[in-house]
Structures are given as C-alpha cells and as structure tokens.
Amino acid sequence: MPDHEKALRPEDITRLFVERSNAGDAAGVAALYEEGAVLAYPPGEMTVGREAIRALWEKVLANRPHFEHEQPLPTLVSGDIALTSTPPKDGAGARAQVVRRQSDGSWLRVLDQPEFVPPGR
C-alpha cells in the first residue's frame, strides 16, 4: 500500500477523503478507516472492515464521481474518540463519523454514516 498522508486532526479525514476519492484512490480512501470499521453504505446496508470498504470504493470510484469539499461542523472530542460531521452541500440530511486516535497520534474512522436523511423524506 502506498504511503498516504495521515489525518493529524479528526477534521483532516474529510479533506483526505475528498482528495483521494477524486483521484480514484480506493486504497487511499480505505486507509482512512480502522481495520474493523463499519460503513453504513450502500444505503440500507453495512460494509464492515477495511478490505470490504476498499472493494466497495473501487466499484464506486470506477464511475469517476466528483466529490465537493464540505465544511466540517465543530468536532466533539472525548479523549481518543471524536465525532465529526458535515452538512452535505446538496442539503440532503447530514453526514457523521466516529473517529479514534491511533497510537501514532493520527486519526482513523471507526463508524461512518455518510447519509442521514431527515424523517419524512
């Protein structure tokens, strides 16, 4: 696996996700997750584990989607755990992730809920 920039703050993961996704780097996107991470995607399903997340992103990125940077909302931090979130630019709900500080001081996603849809939609 190539040497990827590490998220030194919880908020860095959002920027790195956009950069790597737009570059078509599925392995780089997966490197933002812990080995046993859980991603609530595709909608209504769970993708569990870094390798499964990489395989999923290979399929998604094969269509060369373009992701826009979304300004993070204030991060909640409690020790080595943090909650990050962004309001989608399209106004469709919200996005939230639980991230954990690693032994080297970097941060990785543990839980990722990329699409919350408001009730009634």
The 8 nearest C-alpha neighbors of each residue, nearest first, counted from 0:
[[1, 2, 26, 27, 3, 30, 29, 25],
 [2, 0, 3, 27, 26, 4, 30, 24],
 [1, 3, 0, 4, 27, 5, 30, 26],
 [4, 2, 1, 5, 27, 30, 0, 31],
 [5, 3, 6, 2, 15, 7, 27, 31],
 [6, 4, 7, 105, 3, 106, 31, 11],
 [5, 7, 11, 105, 106, 8, 12, 9],
 [6, 8, 105, 5, 106, 11, 104, 9],
 [9, 7, 10, 11, 6, 106, 105, 12],
 [8, 10, 11, 106, 12, 6, 98, 7],
 [11, 9, 8, 12, 13, 71, 83, 74],
 [12, 10, 6, 14, 8, 9, 13, 15],
 [11, 13, 15, 10, 14, 6, 16, 9],
 [12, 14, 16, 11, 15, 10, 17, 71],
 [15, 13, 17, 11, 16, 12, 18, 68],
 [16, 14, 12, 18, 17, 13, 19, 11],
 [15, 17, 13, 19, 14, 18, 28, 20],
 [18, 16, 20, 14, 15, 19, 66, 21],
 [19, 17, 15, 21, 16, 20, 14, 22],
 [20, 18, 22, 24, 16, 21, 17, 28],
 [19, 21, 23, 17, 22, 18, 24, 16],
 [20, 22, 18, 23, 19, 65, 17, 66],
 [23, 21, 19, 20, 24, 18, 17, 63],
 [24, 22, 20, 21, 60, 25, 19, 63],
 [23, 25, 19, 27, 22, 26, 20, 28],
 [26, 24, 28, 56, 57, 27, 53, 23],
 [27, 25, 29, 28, 24, 53, 30, 0],
 [28, 26, 30, 24, 25, 29, 19, 3],
 [27, 29, 25, 30, 26, 31, 16, 19],
 [30, 28, 53, 26, 31, 27, 32, 49],
 [29, 31, 27, 32, 28, 26, 49, 33],
 [30, 32, 107, 29, 28, 108, 12, 27],
 [33, 31, 108, 107, 30, 29, 36, 49],
 [32, 34, 36, 35, 107, 109, 108, 49],
 [33, 35, 49, 48, 36, 32, 50, 109],
 [36, 34, 48, 33, 49, 47, 37, 109],
 [37, 35, 109, 48, 33, 34, 110, 47],
 [36, 38, 47, 110, 46, 109, 111, 48],
 [37, 39, 111, 46, 40, 45, 110, 47],
 [40, 38, 45, 112, 44, 111, 46, 41],
 [41, 39, 42, 44, 38, 45, 46, 43],
 [40, 42, 44, 43, 39, 45, 46, 38],
 [43, 41, 40, 44, 39, 114, 45, 113],
 [42, 44, 41, 40, 45, 39, 114, 46],
 [45, 43, 41, 42, 40, 39, 46, 38],
 [46, 44, 39, 40, 38, 47, 37, 41],
 [45, 47, 38, 37, 52, 40, 51, 39],
 [46, 48, 37, 36, 51, 45, 38, 35],
 [49, 47, 35, 36, 34, 51, 50, 52],
 [48, 50, 34, 52, 51, 29, 53, 32],
 [49, 51, 53, 52, 48, 54, 29, 34],
 [52, 50, 54, 53, 48, 49, 55, 47],
 [51, 53, 49, 55, 50, 54, 29, 46],
 [52, 54, 29, 50, 56, 51, 55, 25],
 [55, 53, 51, 57, 52, 56, 50, 58],
 [54, 56, 52, 58, 53, 57, 51, 59],
 [57, 55, 59, 53, 25, 58, 54, 60],
 [56, 58, 54, 25, 60, 55, 59, 61],
 [57, 59, 56, 61, 55, 60, 54, 62],
 [58, 60, 56, 61, 57, 62, 55, 63],
 [59, 61, 63, 62, 57, 23, 58, 56],
 [60, 62, 58, 63, 59, 57, 23, 64],
 [61, 63, 60, 64, 59, 58, 57, 23],
 [64, 62, 60, 61, 65, 23, 21, 59],
 [65, 63, 62, 60, 66, 21, 59, 20],
 [64, 66, 21, 63, 67, 20, 17, 60],
 [67, 65, 17, 21, 64, 68, 20, 18],
 [68, 66, 69, 65, 17, 88, 21, 87],
 [67, 69, 17, 70, 66, 14, 13, 88],
 [70, 68, 71, 85, 67, 87, 88, 86],
 [69, 71, 85, 68, 72, 86, 13, 87],
 [72, 70, 85, 84, 69, 73, 10, 83],
 [71, 73, 85, 84, 74, 70, 83, 86],
 [74, 72, 71, 75, 83, 84, 85, 10],
 [73, 75, 83, 82, 72, 76, 81, 84],
 [76, 74, 82, 81, 73, 83, 77, 80],
 [77, 75, 81, 80, 78, 74, 82, 79],
 [76, 78, 80, 81, 79, 75, 82, 99],
 [77, 79, 80, 76, 81, 100, 99, 75],
 [78, 80, 100, 99, 77, 81, 76, 101],
 [81, 79, 99, 77, 78, 98, 76, 100],
 [82, 80, 76, 98, 75, 97, 77, 99],
 [81, 83, 97, 75, 96, 74, 98, 76],
 [84, 82, 74, 96, 95, 97, 81, 10],
 [85, 83, 95, 94, 72, 71, 96, 82],
 [84, 86, 71, 94, 72, 87, 69, 93],
 [85, 87, 93, 94, 88, 90, 69, 84],
 [88, 86, 89, 90, 93, 85, 91, 69],
 [87, 89, 90, 86, 69, 91, 67, 68],
 [88, 90, 87, 91, 86, 92, 93, 69],
 [91, 89, 87, 88, 92, 86, 93, 116],
 [92, 90, 89, 87, 116, 93, 115, 117],
 [91, 93, 116, 115, 117, 90, 114, 87],
 [94, 92, 86, 115, 87, 114, 85, 91],
 [93, 95, 113, 114, 84, 85, 112, 115],
 [96, 94, 84, 112, 83, 113, 111, 85],
 [97, 95, 111, 83, 110, 82, 112, 84],
 [96, 98, 82, 110, 109, 81, 108, 83],
 [97, 99, 108, 81, 109, 107, 80, 96],
 [98, 100, 80, 106, 79, 107, 101, 81],
 [101, 99, 106, 79, 105, 104, 80, 107],
 [100, 102, 104, 105, 103, 106, 99, 107],
 [101, 103, 104, 100, 105, 106, 99, 79],
 [104, 102, 101, 105, 100, 106, 7, 5],
 [105, 103, 101, 102, 100, 106, 7, 8],
 [104, 106, 7, 6, 101, 100, 103, 5],
 [105, 107, 100, 6, 99, 101, 9, 98],
 [108, 106, 32, 31, 98, 99, 33, 109],
 [107, 109, 98, 32, 110, 97, 33, 31],
 [108, 110, 36, 98, 97, 33, 32, 37],
 [111, 109, 37, 97, 96, 36, 108, 38],
 [110, 112, 96, 38, 113, 39, 95, 37],
 [111, 113, 39, 95, 114, 94, 96, 38],
 [114, 112, 94, 111, 95, 115, 39, 40],
 [115, 113, 94, 112, 93, 116, 92, 42],
 [116, 114, 92, 93, 94, 117, 113, 112],
 [115, 117, 92, 114, 91, 118, 120, 93],
 [116, 118, 92, 120, 119, 115, 91, 93],
 [119, 117, 120, 116, 115, 92, 91, 93],
 [118, 120, 117, 116, 92, 115, 91, 114],
 [119, 118, 117, 116, 91, 92, 115, 90]]
